Amino acid sequence: MKSICITALFALSAIYAPHSVGQEPLGDVPSVRPDDVQNILISAQKNRETAQDNVSLIAKYQAENKTGCIDGDCHNGFGTFINASGNYYKGPHKSSVPDGLGHYIWASGDSYKGNFTRGEQDGQGTYLTANGDKYSGEFKTGKPSGQGTYYFASGDKYTGHHEGGEVNGFGTYYSADGWVYVGDHVNRVSEGQGTYYFANGQKYVGAFKDNAFNGYGIAYFPNGDIAHKGLWRDNQPSK
């Protein structure tokens, strides 16, 4: 796995009919807190600084023409290894490959700290990209698989299920613009059942396909009144 790229799901502006046909209790509504976004942006800057430090470390070893096992036991023990591409690994080895809790740095500045099994990211770990993104959660055979959280350098955040390196299954996407999507995903696309909370307090509950309202769903005004109940097609009420 070189890097993880998970794009923003979607941003919609639906047109609701200006009348009420019912009401739903408001209940708890997930929201995007400005201080959470700010913390993600601050963390992203620190991640970029870490990436620069990583690049400097790799450049130092390359200038010294250091490759192979430069410290410790890189066969069956704890050691530091640099491959021909300049990538750096420090941690336990088994049969000459990473195995256990270690730290891997790519020449690009990307890095991973966490568990390895037979040379691949496997179990709990954290991956930082050179542009400031961060994924923390479960890995399987070198890819994000299971529960995890992805923090975007833009201030967005996704927390939920991953499979084979992609967003697959149930999860929540928080946009720095203020909207929130809670529901099913298929290969990074909102598809299945879910709820879209608009930044202005409106929401849609129902079926999604191709990142849009498609199928049966209900749109609500901020006070809980129903704006439209029925079929939708590409974010618009369908007659």
C-alpha positions in Angstrom: 0.0 0.0 0.0 1.5 3.2 -1.2 -1.1 5.6 0.1 -4.7 5.9 0.9 -7.0 8.1 -1.1 -10.6 8.4 0.0 -12.6 11.2 -1.8 -15.3 13.3 -0.3 -18.7 11.6 -0.8 -20.9 14.4 -2.1 -22.4 17.8 -1.3 -26.0 18.3 -2.2 -28.5 21.2 -2.3 -32.0 19.8 -2.5 -35.1 21.8 -3.3 -37.9 21.1 -0.8 -41.6 21.9 -1.2 -42.6 24.8 1.1 -45.3 22.9 3.0 -45.5 20.3 5.7 -47.1 16.9 5.4 -46.2 15.4 8.7 -43.5 15.6 11.4 -40.7 13.5 12.9 -39.2 13.9 16.4 -35.9 15.8 16.0 -33.8 13.5 18.3 -30.0 13.6 18.3 -28.5 15.1 15.2 -24.8 14.5 14.4 -23.0 17.7 13.6 -19.7 19.1 12.5 -18.1 21.1 15.3 -15.8 24.0 14.2 -13.2 23.1 16.8 -13.1 19.5 15.5 -12.4 20.7 12.0 -9.7 23.1 13.4 -8.0 20.2 15.3 -7.9 18.1 12.1 -6.4 21.0 10.1 -3.7 21.5 12.9 -3.0 17.7 12.9 -2.7 17.8 9.1 0.0 20.4 9.3 1.9 18.4 11.8 1.5 15.3 9.6 3.1 17.3 6.7 5.9 18.3 8.9 6.4 14.7 9.9 6.5 13.8 6.2 9.2 16.4 5.6 11.3 15.0 8.5 10.8 11.5 7.0 12.1 12.7 3.6 15.1 14.3 5.3 15.9 11.1 7.2 15.7 9.0 4.0 17.9 11.6 2.1 20.5 11.4 4.9 20.8 7.6 4.6 20.9 7.8 0.8 23.7 10.4 0.9 25.6 8.0 3.1 24.9 5.1 0.6 23.3 3.1 3.3 21.1 0.2 2.3 20.3 -3.2 3.6 20.4 -4.0 7.3 22.0 -0.9 8.9 21.4 -1.9 12.6 20.4 -4.9 14.7 19.1 -8.2 13.5 17.0 -7.9 10.3 16.5 -11.7 9.9 14.9 -12.8 13.1 15.1 -10.0 15.6 14.8 -6.2 16.0 16.6 -4.2 13.4 16.6 -1.3 10.9 16.5 -2.0 7.2 16.6 0.3 4.1 15.7 -1.2 0.7 17.0 -0.2 -2.7 14.2 2.3 -3.2 15.2 4.2 0.0 12.2 2.9 2.0 13.0 2.6 5.7 11.8 0.0 8.3 12.6 -0.2 12.0 11.1 -2.9 14.1 11.0 -6.7 14.6 11.7 -9.1 11.7 10.8 -12.7 11.1 12.4 -14.6 8.2 13.8 -11.3 7.0 10.4 -9.4 6.7 8.6 -7.1 9.1 6.6 -9.0 11.7 5.3 -7.3 14.8 4.9 -3.6 15.9 7.1 -1.5 13.6 7.6 1.8 11.8 7.8 2.0 8.0 8.7 5.1 6.1 8.5 5.5 2.3 10.9 7.7 0.4 8.0 10.0 -0.5 7.5 10.8 3.2 4.4 8.6 3.8 4.7 6.5 6.9 3.0 3.7 8.8 3.2 2.8 12.5 1.6 -0.4 13.6 1.5 -4.1 13.4 2.9 -6.2 10.5 2.4 -9.9 9.7 4.7 -11.6 7.2 5.7 -8.2 5.7 2.3 -6.6 5.4 0.3 -4.1 7.5 -2.0 -6.3 9.5 -4.0 -5.4 12.6 -4.0 -2.0 14.2 -2.0 0.8 12.7 -1.8 4.5 11.6 -0.9 5.7 8.2 0.2 9.3 7.4 0.4 10.7 3.9 2.8 13.4 2.8 -0.2 15.7 2.1 -1.4 15.6 5.7 -4.1 12.9 5.5 -4.2 10.3 8.3 -5.8 6.9 8.6 -6.0 5.1 12.0 -7.6 1.7 12.4 -7.6 -1.8 11.2 -5.5 -3.3 8.4 -5.5 -6.6 6.6 -3.0 -7.9 4.1 -1.5 -4.4 3.6 -4.8 -2.5 3.2 -7.3 -0.7 5.5 -9.9 -3.4 6.3 -12.3 -3.2 9.3 -13.1 -0.3 11.4 -11.1 2.9 11.1 -11.1 6.7 10.9 -9.7 8.7 8.0 -8.8 12.4 8.7 -8.5 14.5 5.5 -6.1 17.4 5.3 -9.2 19.5 4.2 -10.8 19.1 7.6 -13.2 16.3 6.6 -13.4 13.0 8.5 -14.8 9.6 7.8 -15.2 6.9 10.5 -16.6 3.5 9.8 -16.0 0.3 7.9 -13.3 -0.4 5.2 -12.8 -3.4 3.1 -9.8 -4.1 0.7 -8.5 -0.5 1.1 -11.8 1.1 0.2 -14.7 2.6 2.1 -17.2 -0.3 2.2 -20.0 -0.9 4.6 -21.6 1.4 7.2 -19.9 4.6 8.3 -20.2 8.4 8.9 -18.7 11.1 6.8 -18.3 14.6 8.4 -17.7 17.4 6.0 -15.9 20.6 7.0 -18.7 22.4 5.1 -21.1 21.2 7.8 -23.0 18.3 6.3 -23.0 14.8 7.6 -23.8 11.5 5.9 -24.5 8.4 8.0 -25.2 5.1 6.1 -24.0 2.5 3.6 -21.1 2.8 1.2 -19.9 0.7 -1.7 -16.4 1.4 -3.0 -16.4 5.0 -1.6 -19.9 5.8 -2.9 -22.9 6.4 -0.8 -25.2 3.5 -1.8 -27.9 1.7 0.1 -29.7 3.2 3.1 -28.6 6.3 4.9 -29.3 9.7 6.3 -27.9 13.0 4.9 -27.9 15.9 7.4 -27.6 19.3 5.8 -25.7 22.1 7.5 -28.9 24.2 7.7 -30.7 21.5 9.7 -32.7 19.8 6.9 -32.2 16.1 6.4 -33.0 13.2 4.1 -33.6 9.6 5.2 -33.8 6.8 2.7 -32.3 5.2 -0.3 -29.0 6.3 -2.0 -27.4 5.3 -5.3 -24.4 6.8 -6.9 -24.0 9.4 -4.2 -27.5 10.8 -4.7 -31.0 10.4 -3.4 -32.4 7.6 -5.5 -35.4 5.4 -4.4 -37.8 5.8 -1.5 -36.9 8.5 1.0 -38.2 11.3 3.2 -37.0 14.9 3.4 -37.4 16.9 6.6 -37.4 20.6 7.4 -35.2 21.6 10.4 -38.2 21.6 12.7 -39.0 18.0 11.9 -41.9 18.7 9.4 -41.9 16.4 6.4 -41.1 18.3 3.1 -41.4 15.3 0.7 -42.2 11.7 1.2 -41.9 9.2 -1.7 -39.7 8.3 -4.6 -36.5 10.3 -5.5 -34.4 10.4 -8.6 -31.0 12.1 -8.6 -31.8 14.2 -5.6 -35.2 15.4 -6.9 -38.7 14.2 -6.0 -39.9 11.7 -8.6 -43.6 11.7 -9.5 
